[in-house]
Amino acid sequence: MNLIYLQLKKSNFFKPSLQIFVSTLLVIGLLTYTYVNAQAVPNEKININLKNTTAENVIREIDRQSSLSFYFDPVQLREMKVKHAYYLNMGLNEVFTHLNKTMGLIFVADGSNISVSKTKITSLKEVKKGRLIGQVIDDLNEPLAGATIQVEGTTIAVQTNIDGNYSLSLDPGVYTISYSFISFQTKRISEIKINSGETTTLNVELLPSVKELGQVVVTSTFQRESANGLYAIQKNNAIVTDGISAEQIKRTPDKNIGETLKRISGVSTVDNKYVVVRGLSERYTSATLNGVVMPSTEISRKSFTFDIIPTNLVDNVVVAKTFTPDMPGEFGGGAVLVNTRDLPVSNFTSFTIGTSINDQTTGKESRGLQRGNNMYWATYNTDRNFPQNAYIYNGVTEQFPTQATPEAKEQVLQSSKLFSNNWQVYGYQGKPTQNYQFSLGRLFPSKKSNEVFGITASLNYRNNQNTQQVYSTRGGFDQGTNGQRYLFNTSMGGLLGLGFNSPTYKISFQNFYTRQLNNSFYERVGQEAGKSVYNMQDVTEQAVLWQSVLKNEFAISKNGDKLMLNLGYINLNKESPDSHFLRGDILKTSATDSSIYNYSNTSQRDRIWQSVKENSFNWDLAYSYPINRTTLKMGYNGWYKDRSFSVKTGTSIGWRAYAPLSEMFDYTTGEWNPGEGLVISGIYNDAFKGGMTLHALYAMADQQLGQKWRLVWGARAEYVDVSKRNNYILKVQENFPGYDLSQIAVQEKNWNFMPSVNLTYKLTTKTNIRASYAQSIIRPDMRELAYFSIYDYEYDNLLSGSFVKSTKINHYDLRAEWYPAAGQIISASLFYKHMKNPMELQNGGTSSSLINNKYAKNIGLEIEARKSLDFVWSKLKNITIYGNYTQLLKSEVQQQELKFELDNTQKTASINYVDADKVQRPSAGQSDYLVNAGLYFDSKYVGVTASYNYVSNKVYMVSNNPASTQFQYTPGNVDLQLSTKLLKQKAELRFNIANLLNNNTIIYQNNFTPKEFAQIQNEGFKDRKLFKYNKDTDMKIFEANIGRTYSISFSCNF
């Protein structure tokens, strides 16, 4: 093949475009080209006389008059203005030479195909094919497997695979491509630009054909169709969803998903890790990772901590607000669906390196127990291990040593020598955050058409330190005390995804691993009974999560029948090893260093080891097939969980008075007597192990009713053997030998039936009105039924299991949504939830437990908007404003009390519930309203994002007495980000400021006047203004300030 290469000095006659495009437009077979002279092109004669035109029009006219085919970027040439193009009976070679001299155009030929551009070619090695990828879907969001994609004017054509995905490898140029599928309207899209070595994405939606109209061909342009494809998936969803993509996450300073979720409409977070959706507490929020239900990661409660998932491993996060039968039945406020990166769309290698400083941490004093180097690798120090041969005292610690045998006293003393003396407090210097991430993706096309194997891998590491200024009245101090909480966090992990796609089969194997270490060291000095009292808490938590998911999808026939089989495995191991708790009277010998305080007395000197381990197996088998405009789907899925808990509590009996911490509990010396030492009590040493299995069957139909209506309906049935859940009951049986507890052993049915209906009316092509109804269930976790108490560090009290039963919820939703353009939305939703037997944590002072209320009702409103400012002025098209607002319009709780009654005559036991007050108040975790707002500016080289988040007073811990209910208040928070693209758009530099306003988080309890208290006694929480935080009158229980954080990161993708 022959190549013409003309390169002459560019004339100053032409004024260059303000926008720089670098593109090399070549055609098939470039690797075999050789350089020849211009006479290789047929020197056909043309006649052109155009005034005040563009280079695009000149080339189009040449194309019309000659026998050659021209390929070019119309946008690039359209910006090149031409005053007068006059060629009278002139040969093509002379025309090309003149255009090169006057306008700098370069002409590249392969036979009769001519590529036109402004890009200089220095070597044939620079010539690379480009790729066009995307997905073809219908108007119900169903992928169209086997759809044909034809490059017009060529013989190049492919078919979509089982997911409706396609991929074309094309020479650089501008193409027109048609998309067709049987019984659907053909779509012909022009002006599709393919750049050398780059991947272009184009998702296409095909509409069903109308028989009366016959064969219909819809024409469009790339710019218009790419915009349509972006919001078609969201617009055509069967359920109400809100979400955030990886690209949107990048605009924030968020380092984990727990921080990100609060930016989604209707979602708030507790401590940036527990998620509250539509006002229902974290225990009502289900989580799935890559389609697999995640276990509770907490030792003391049912909740998944989303801070364990780094943002840079996530592809997208979707919060489902309504329910369909193929979703897990444990659906409360919503379901958080997290998806990590799957197969790459093209080959890539990327890395990120970043750091941050905090204005009250970096370079300043930090304190804590010994930090070994392994803590920088998310592994706790070995001196925290519980000795295997430690002696367990079978008695109550408070009665030791007075009621202990001489043998027990001696064994306690000898056993104490096995434990590390690790009470010493050390001083450190706060270090900047370290953040590293590396990812790569590779595609390996098969020789067969449209078959590809791919791999995605990623590694991440982050170490973060933070000093918080803390005020607290907890712990029985006479008055609030100031202190510091020093946090040390390391997280590391990775993912590995393998996959194969073909037109009829898809298999993927996704593996996700994360390891996180959190250490919190908190100390303060306060007053009690006129004495100086030192209080210290040291808590280390290490969490390791491994997930593997094997997904299989088969196309049974060309009609769209599909069979799906997914298998998943999860291993969770969370430990809190050797937490330290100390409280004692001190004689200060140093104003700053608690490690050399002299202790005259101690009232708390405890060490606690806690752990939870779980192995979970998940399976999902589903079959779907279309019948005309209806898709039927049925399936069977379930899981098996094997979970164990362990709690060991020790208290030091005997200590060195007037000694520093490093010497107070050193039992390795010879001065101790039997009856002294670290007592590990069997009464407070408990363990639980149990398994639970769930089986579920479901069937559903997705029906298109005419051109406007869509109905998705069906039902789900779940089976759980509740008799295996009654571990609390079995433990109680030990205390009542000879009694029949069968009346309370099974409080609910094994089978639960959950219907759902989702109705969508397409008012226009961009506007939907949705209505839905569903039933769901929230079951108690095995831990919540276990008969032992665990110390909860966040609530600073003991949490215990109870006779709780499942919560059944009826969901009602109404939503209107408008999609004015790609990535833009304006929506409003009303929701109503009626909960039977809702569970919430009730404050009992030094201990708390879950209780069932009789019912609760929630009515709420959600509004969301995301809109470009181009409607104000076209030049503002790069600025987008967004916001969402959620308000709890009404919340009512019918409280009740549980009565455990024994019939000593019949030797039976029963549980009765007695109605208590009906109150107008939020449930635990709820807030009256929350607001997210912001704006971002995007250009080719610069980006600016400002985001605002505010959550009104949130119920932190509930009490039947409104005056004893605790609330959490955080003023509005502002985050900023500046970014710039570098290295020809392949790199990005980001600068973030988090917590710009330097706000505090406050836990408070209202202090009412007699008049206000009387009003509350009569009306409950009806007047929400009474419960707002008043800094002059209300009692602050806890307050923390985390400071401002300034971060910078550099990312490169090549």
Secondary structure as UniProt FT lines:
FT   STRAND          2..4
FT   TURN            12..13
FT   TURN            28..29
FT   HELIX           30..32
FT   STRAND          34..36
FT   HELIX           38..40
FT   STRAND          45..54
FT   HELIX           55..65
FT   STRAND          69..72
FT   HELIX           74..78
FT   STRAND          81..91
FT   HELIX           92..103
FT   STRAND          106..110
FT   TURN            111..112
FT   STRAND          113..117
FT   HELIX           124..126
FT   STRAND          130..137
FT   TURN            139..140
FT   TURN            145..146
FT   STRAND          148..151
FT   TURN            152..153
FT   STRAND          157..159
FT   TURN            162..163
FT   STRAND          165..170
FT   STRAND          173..180
FT   TURN            182..183
FT   STRAND          186..194
FT   TURN            196..197
FT   STRAND          199..201
FT   STRAND          204..205
FT   HELIX           211..213
FT   STRAND          217..221
FT   HELIX           222..235
FT   STRAND          241..245
FT   HELIX           246..249
FT   TURN            250..251
FT   HELIX           257..260
FT   HELIX           261..263
FT   TURN            265..266
FT   STRAND          267..270
FT   TURN            271..273
FT   STRAND          274..277
FT   TURN            278..279
FT   HELIX           282..284
FT   STRAND          285..289
FT   TURN            290..291
FT   STRAND          292..293
FT   HELIX           306..308
FT   HELIX           311..313
FT   STRAND          314..320
FT   TURN            325..326
FT   STRAND          334..340
FT   STRAND          348..358
FT   TURN            359..363
FT   STRAND          365..368
FT   HELIX           373..377
FT   HELIX           382..384
FT   TURN            388..389
FT   STRAND          392..393
FT   HELIX           397..399
FT   TURN            400..403
FT   HELIX           406..416
FT   TURN            417..418
FT   STRAND          426..429
FT   STRAND          433..445
FT   TURN            449..450
FT   STRAND          452..472
FT   TURN            474..475
FT   STRAND          481..501
FT   STRAND          505..528
FT   TURN            529..530
FT   STRAND          531..555
FT   TURN            558..559
FT   STRAND          562..587
FT   HELIX           594..596
FT   STRAND          598..627
FT   TURN            628..629
FT   STRAND          630..653
FT   TURN            657..658
FT   HELIX           661..664
FT   TURN            667..668
FT   TURN            670..671
FT   TURN            674..675
FT   STRAND          677..681
FT   STRAND          686..705
FT   TURN            706..708
FT   STRAND          709..720
FT   HELIX           722..725
FT   HELIX           727..735
FT   TURN            737..738
FT   HELIX           742..745
FT   STRAND          751..764
FT   TURN            765..766
FT   STRAND          767..778
FT   HELIX           782..785
FT   STRAND          789..792
FT   TURN            793..796
FT   STRAND          797..800
FT   STRAND          807..818
FT   TURN            822..823
FT   STRAND          825..836
FT   STRAND          839..843
FT   STRAND          847..852
FT   STRAND          855..868
FT   HELIX           869..871
FT   HELIX           874..876
FT   TURN            877..878
FT   STRAND          879..903
FT   TURN            904..907
FT   STRAND          908..919
FT   TURN            924..925
FT   STRAND          929..938
FT   STRAND          942..958
FT   HELIX           962..964
FT   STRAND          966..982
FT   TURN            983..986
FT   STRAND          987..994
FT   TURN            996..997
FT   STRAND          1000..1005
FT   HELIX           1010..1019
FT   TURN            1020..1021
FT   HELIX           1024..1027
FT   TURN            1031..1033
FT   STRAND          1035..1041
FT   STRAND          1045..1053
//
